Amino acid sequence: MARRFRNPALLGLAVALLVGCETQEEQTGYIIDEYSIGEIRPGVTDRDSVATLLGTPSAGATFDDSKTWYYVSRRSEQLAFLDPDIKEQQVVAVRFNDIGVVEEVKRYTLEDGKVIDPVDRITPTRGRELTVLEQLFGNLGRFNNNEQANPGRR
């Protein structure tokens, strides 16, 4: 009788493990609308019209006082607990001139991106490093009770 219940339990465990390994797809960011992007005319379309056509940008340029708006779209897949794998990425960059009229519209894909290697050095701090005991016992005796701190008050 116990043998009859063991097989369904093992089968249920195997199904649960397989379902957990299903690839999950995720779409984030601005979904590119070809018609709306085609409506943007360099030298004619202004900042307000771009906001009406495409909406709020995903990001603005950091160094040119927001003269460039970026609309980013990314599709990724993730298997169980592993890191997501980016399958497709599109960036539409809309650059404006000083009076807010579109200068150019550029498109970038995942292949246009560059992999960077961040520096992992540690910046030294001034002073000296304290040991664990110095950190634990360093403040002993530094605290005054109320009478010693304010002798005239009661």
Backbone as CSV, one residue per row, in Angstrom:
resi,resn,N_x,N_y,N_z,CA_x,CA_y,CA_z,C_x,C_y,C_z
1,MET,0.821,-1.193,0.000,0.000,0.000,0.000,0.871,1.265,0.000
2,ALA,1.968,1.281,0.771,2.848,2.447,0.816,3.518,2.654,-0.532
3,ARG,3.745,1.577,-1.278,4.393,1.692,-2.578,3.518,2.450,-3.569
4,ARG,2.233,2.318,-3.460,1.319,2.992,-4.370,1.384,4.515,-4.181
5,PHE,1.585,5.034,-2.966,1.632,6.467,-2.709,3.020,7.053,-2.984
6,ARG,4.055,6.230,-2.998,5.404,6.748,-3.195,5.609,7.213,-4.637
7,ASN,5.126,6.468,-5.593,5.319,6.840,-6.984,4.641,8.167,-7.351
8,PRO,3.408,8.421,-6.953,2.821,9.738,-7.251,3.580,10.883,-6.569
9,ALA,4.106,10.621,-5.379,4.867,11.659,-4.688,6.150,11.965,-5.452
10,LEU,6.838,10.928,-5.930,8.054,11.149,-6.714,7.727,11.828,-8.040
11,LEU,6.634,11.429,-8.646,6.214,12.049,-9.892,5.886,13.529,-9.670
12,GLY,5.194,13.835,-8.585,4.871,15.229,-8.262,6.121,16.050,-7.998
13,LEU,7.108,15.472,-7.320,8.370,16.156,-7.057,9.120,16.424,-8.358
14,ALA,9.146,15.449,-9.253,9.827,15.627,-10.542,9.151,16.711,-11.366
15,VAL,7.821,16.744,-11.371,7.087,17.770,-12.119,7.372,19.147,-11.525
16,ALA,7.389,19.254,-10.207,7.668,20.540,-9.556,9.071,21.025,-9.892
17,LEU,10.038,20.118,-9.915,11.406,20.510,-10.265,11.500,20.961,-11.718
18,LEU,10.820,20.288,-12.611,10.856,20.669,-14.021,10.153,21.997,-14.280
19,VAL,9.065,22.251,-13.590,8.339,23.505,-13.756,9.198,24.663,-13.248
20,GLY,9.963,24.431,-12.198,10.849,25.467,-11.665,11.966,25.829,-12.618
21,CYS,12.284,24.962,-13.556,13.366,25.214,-14.508,12.865,25.808,-15.817
22,GLU,11.624,26.232,-15.857,11.084,26.823,-17.080,11.722,28.196,-17.320
23,THR,12.049,28.480,-18.558,12.636,29.761,-18.911,11.568,30.846,-18.850
24,GLN,11.890,31.942,-18.171,10.959,33.056,-18.063,11.469,34.204,-18.917
25,GLU,10.589,34.763,-19.726,10.949,35.869,-20.607,10.376,37.156,-20.031
26,GLU,11.169,38.236,-20.098,10.740,39.514,-19.562,11.032,40.637,-20.557
27,GLN,10.057,41.477,-20.790,10.205,42.648,-21.652,10.140,43.873,-20.759
28,THR,11.182,44.718,-20.770,11.197,45.912,-19.941,11.485,47.136,-20.805
29,GLY,11.079,48.282,-20.309,11.389,49.533,-20.976,10.373,49.926,-22.015
30,TYR,10.783,50.851,-22.846,9.940,51.420,-23.888,9.835,50.453,-25.058
31,ILE,8.635,50.087,-25.442,8.440,49.207,-26.596,8.444,50.079,-27.852
32,ILE,9.375,49.808,-28.747,9.597,50.633,-29.928,8.368,50.613,-30.844
33,ASP,7.863,51.785,-31.149,6.748,51.955,-32.082,7.303,52.632,-33.330
34,GLU,7.453,51.869,-34.402,8.082,52.367,-35.629,7.341,53.564,-36.218
35,TYR,6.027,53.537,-36.143,5.251,54.643,-36.707,5.549,55.949,-35.968
36,SER,5.537,55.893,-34.635,5.776,57.099,-33.839,7.183,57.643,-34.059
37,ILE,8.163,56.752,-34.136,9.534,57.200,-34.371,9.662,57.801,-35.765
38,GLY,8.941,57.253,-36.740,8.950,57.791,-38.088,8.329,59.177,-38.189
39,GLU,7.480,59.548,-37.228,6.848,60.864,-37.211,7.804,61.964,-36.737
40,ILE,8.918,61.592,-36.145,9.881,62.582,-35.643,10.744,63.056,-36.806
41,ARG,10.693,64.357,-37.090,11.438,64.947,-38.197,12.514,65.884,-37.655
42,PRO,13.801,65.563,-37.878,14.869,66.471,-37.446,14.703,67.849,-38.074
43,GLY,14.898,68.888,-37.249,14.753,70.261,-37.710,13.334,70.779,-37.654
44,VAL,12.349,69.900,-37.394,10.942,70.312,-37.381,10.289,69.996,-36.034
45,THR,10.430,68.760,-35.575,9.752,68.298,-34.359,10.423,68.877,-33.122
46,ASP,9.606,69.353,-32.171,10.170,69.918,-30.941,10.047,68.928,-29.780
47,ARG,10.577,69.338,-28.640,10.634,68.484,-27.441,9.236,68.047,-26.983
48,ASP,8.278,68.968,-26.985,6.919,68.632,-26.553,6.265,67.613,-27.479
49,SER,6.507,67.734,-28.768,5.937,66.782,-29.726,6.530,65.393,-29.537
50,VAL,7.849,65.328,-29.253,8.481,64.030,-28.995,7.881,63.406,-27.743
51,ALA,7.664,64.205,-26.704,7.051,63.695,-25.473,5.636,63.193,-25.737
52,THR,4.919,63.854,-26.622,3.570,63.409,-26.969,3.604,62.104,-27.767
53,LEU,4.534,62.004,-28.716,4.629,60.807,-29.561,5.177,59.597,-28.811
54,LEU,6.263,59.791,-28.056,6.970,58.659,-27.436,6.779,58.548,-25.934
55,GLY,6.311,59.593,-25.305,6.142,59.565,-23.858,7.417,59.992,-23.146
56,THR,7.454,59.763,-21.843,8.604,60.124,-21.028,9.786,59.224,-21.376
57,PRO,10.986,59.791,-21.533,12.139,58.955,-21.883,12.563,58.049,-20.733
58,SER,13.240,56.954,-21.080,13.781,56.051,-20.066,14.887,56.730,-19.286
59,ALA,15.676,57.582,-19.967,16.788,58.284,-19.325,17.120,59.525,-20.134
60,GLY,17.796,60.452,-19.473,18.305,61.642,-20.147,19.817,61.621,-20.082
61,ALA,20.452,62.352,-20.986,21.906,62.389,-21.003,22.428,63.046,-19.731
62,THR,23.542,62.548,-19.252,24.108,63.038,-18.004,24.937,64.296,-18.197
63,PHE,25.675,64.381,-19.279,26.661,65.438,-19.419,26.259,66.571,-20.343
64,ASP,25.189,66.464,-21.078,24.845,67.555,-21.997,23.538,68.243,-21.615
65,ASP,23.266,68.335,-20.317,22.118,69.073,-19.800,20.799,68.582,-20.405
66,SER,20.648,67.281,-20.512,19.430,66.617,-21.000,19.038,67.037,-22.412
67,LYS,20.015,67.260,-23.262,19.718,67.542,-24.665,19.461,66.257,-25.439
68,THR,19.730,65.110,-24.818,19.487,63.824,-25.459,18.569,62.997,-24.574
69,TRP,17.520,62.465,-25.187,16.604,61.562,-24.499,16.831,60.156,-25.027
70,TYR,16.797,59.172,-24.116,16.993,57.772,-24.487,15.742,56.974,-24.159
71,TYR,15.307,56.195,-25.136,14.190,55.265,-24.958,14.766,53.861,-25.098
72,VAL,14.770,53.115,-24.001,15.453,51.820,-23.946,14.433,50.696,-23.850
73,SER,14.631,49.656,-24.655,13.797,48.463,-24.636,14.708,47.247,-24.509
74,ARG,14.353,46.319,-23.635,15.201,45.141,-23.427,14.338,43.903,-23.227
75,ARG,14.713,42.824,-23.912,14.060,41.519,-23.735,15.099,40.560,-23.196
76,SER,14.785,39.916,-22.074,15.734,38.987,-21.462,15.030,37.690,-21.082
77,GLU,15.836,36.650,-20.927,15.338,35.348,-20.492,16.121,34.907,-19.270
78,GLN,15.411,34.238,-18.351,16.049,33.751,-17.138,15.617,32.315,-16.885
79,LEU,16.584,31.476,-16.612,16.334,30.075,-16.307,16.516,29.873,-14.813
80,ALA,15.438,29.530,-14.132,15.428,29.265,-12.694,16.078,30.412,-11.934
81,PHE,17.125,30.130,-11.173,17.783,31.118,-10.328,19.025,31.728,-10.972
82,LEU,19.314,31.393,-12.215,20.498,31.902,-12.883,20.316,33.370,-13.271
83,ASP,21.421,34.057,-13.578,21.352,35.448,-14.004,20.600,35.560,-15.324
84,PRO,19.851,36.656,-15.518,19.133,36.833,-16.786,20.103,36.976,-17.957
85,ASP,19.681,36.483,-19.101,20.463,36.575,-20.334,19.737,37.538,-21.269
86,ILE,20.388,38.646,-21.620,19.772,39.645,-22.481,19.762,39.127,-23.909
87,LYS,18.582,39.005,-24.487,18.424,38.480,-25.837,18.359,39.594,-26.870
88,GLU,17.736,40.706,-26.524,17.569,41.795,-27.481,17.507,43.110,-26.716
89,GLN,18.154,44.131,-27.272,18.103,45.457,-26.664,18.098,46.500,-27.772
90,GLN,17.214,47.466,-27.641,17.144,48.559,-28.597,17.105,49.874,-27.833
91,VAL,17.875,50.839,-28.317,17.902,52.169,-27.721,17.643,53.174,-28.838
92,VAL,16.700,54.060,-28.603,16.450,55.165,-29.516,16.912,56.430,-28.801
93,ALA,17.890,57.137,-29.395,18.418,58.367,-28.823,17.914,59.535,-29.654
94,VAL,17.236,60.465,-28.997,16.717,61.656,-29.665,17.498,62.846,-29.113
95,ARG,18.270,63.522,-29.981,19.087,64.660,-29.547,18.444,65.961,-30.004
96,PHE,18.380,66.919,-29.067,17.772,68.219,-29.320,18.854,69.296,-29.408
97,ASN,18.542,70.397,-30.115,19.461,71.533,-30.135,19.144,72.447,-28.954
98,ASP,19.753,73.623,-28.914,19.597,74.531,-27.773,18.179,75.094,-27.620
99,ILE,17.435,75.164,-28.703,16.073,75.700,-28.607,15.012,74.600,-28.498
100,GLY,15.446,73.335,-28.362,14.515,72.240,-28.123,13.946,71.584,-29.356
101,VAL,14.601,71.734,-30.502,14.148,71.098,-31.740,15.052,69.889,-32.004
102,VAL,14.483,68.814,-32.511,15.231,67.571,-32.743,16.344,67.805,-33.763
103,GLU,17.575,67.417,-33.396,18.703,67.460,-34.325,18.854,66.137,-35.057
104,GLU,18.771,65.029,-34.302,18.895,63.712,-34.931,18.277,62.633,-34.059
105,VAL,17.926,61.548,-34.724,17.394,60.360,-34.055,18.307,59.204,-34.437
106,LYS,18.878,58.540,-33.419,19.776,57.404,-33.673,19.214,56.173,-32.994
107,ARG,19.531,55.031,-33.586,19.116,53.746,-33.032,20.348,52.907,-32.728
108,TYR,20.309,52.240,-31.606,21.389,51.353,-31.188,20.797,50.007,-30.810
109,THR,21.574,48.941,-31.033,21.147,47.595,-30.652,22.128,47.032,-29.632
110,LEU,21.895,45.807,-29.245,22.764,45.146,-28.272,24.197,45.043,-28.780
111,GLU,24.360,44.899,-30.088,25.702,44.773,-30.672,26.484,46.075,-30.574
112,ASP,25.811,47.205,-30.455,26.481,48.499,-30.341,27.010,48.761,-28.935
113,GLY,26.558,47.994,-27.958,26.991,48.188,-26.582,28.429,47.736,-26.378
114,LYS,29.044,48.246,-25.316,30.418,47.893,-24.984,30.460,47.335,-23.570
115,VAL,31.215,46.277,-23.384,31.395,45.681,-22.066,32.523,46.432,-21.369
116,ILE,32.263,46.879,-20.155,33.292,47.581,-19.403,33.693,46.744,-18.196
117,ASP,34.909,46.935,-17.750,35.429,46.229,-16.589,35.652,47.250,-15.482
118,PRO,34.746,47.321,-14.501,34.905,48.327,-13.451,36.133,48.056,-12.593
119,VAL,36.712,49.119,-12.097,37.888,49.018,-11.236,37.433,48.557,-9.862
120,ASP,38.132,47.594,-9.280,37.735,47.070,-7.978,38.714,47.434,-6.866
121,ARG,39.507,48.481,-7.101,40.427,48.920,-6.054,39.648,49.552,-4.912
122,ILE,40.268,49.584,-3.738,39.649,50.183,-2.564,40.351,51.494,-2.271
123,THR,39.574,52.539,-2.057,40.140,53.839,-1.736,40.555,53.853,-0.278
124,PRO,41.820,54.176,0.016,42.254,54.207,1.412,41.634,55.389,2.153
125,THR,41.387,55.204,3.424,40.829,56.274,4.248,41.904,56.822,5.161
126,ARG,41.697,58.049,5.621,42.670,58.662,6.526,42.492,58.098,7.925
127,GLY,43.529,58.193,8.725,43.462,57.710,10.091,44.065,56.330,10.186
128,ARG,43.725,55.637,11.257,44.267,54.294,11.435,43.130,53.306,11.608
129,GLU,43.444,52.075,11.339,42.447,51.020,11.465,42.373,50.572,12.927
130,LEU,41.165,50.419,13.443,40.975,49.983,14.815,40.762,48.475,14.853
131,THR,41.305,47.858,15.892,41.073,46.429,16.070,39.673,46.241,16.646
132,VAL,39.225,45.001,16.708,37.903,44.705,17.245,37.820,45.114,18.711
133,LEU,38.841,44.830,19.479,38.831,45.195,20.902,38.819,46.710,21.078
134,GLU,39.572,47.443,20.265,39.566,48.903,20.358,38.187,49.457,20.012
135,GLN,37.515,48.844,19.069,36.171,49.295,18.722,35.185,49.014,19.845
136,LEU,35.307,47.856,20.495,34.380,47.486,21.568,34.612,48.303,22.833
137,PHE,35.855,48.480,23.222,36.160,49.103,24.506,36.665,50.546,24.381
138,GLY,36.689,51.105,23.207,37.243,52.437,22.996,36.471,53.549,23.674
139,ASN,35.189,53.380,23.881,34.378,54.443,24.478,34.156,54.267,25.976
140,LEU,34.717,53.236,26.570,34.553,53.059,28.017,35.201,54.226,28.743
141,GLY,34.496,54.796,29.683,35.022,55.903,30.456,34.837,57.256,29.795
142,ARG,34.342,57.323,28.614,34.146,58.606,27.936,32.783,59.224,28.238
143,PHE,31.887,58.470,28.821,30.544,58.975,29.071,30.471,59.554,30.481
144,ASN,29.866,60.721,30.612,29.666,61.364,31.912,28.206,61.217,32.295
145,ASN,27.977,61.046,33.595,26.574,61.013,34.004,26.071,62.445,34.090
146,ASN,24.805,62.636,34.305,24.183,63.947,34.275,24.733,64.892,35.327
147,GLU,25.045,64.409,36.541,25.540,65.279,37.617,26.913,65.823,37.273
148,GLN,27.784,65.012,36.698,29.114,65.479,36.371,29.085,66.435,35.187
149,ALA,28.183,66.218,34.237,28.114,67.060,33.046,27.481,68.420,33.369
150,ASN,26.488,68.446,34.265,25.787,69.680,34.633,25.764,69.793,36.145
151,PRO,26.840,70.253,36.812,26.887,70.245,38.269,25.903,71.216,38.920
152,GLY,25.484,72.275,38.279,24.578,73.247,38.893,23.108,72.883,38.747
153,ARG,22.772,71.904,37.983,21.364,71.562,37.725,20.947,70.345,38.528
154,ARG,19.731,70.363,39.042,19.207,69.194,39.753,17.777,68.971,39.406
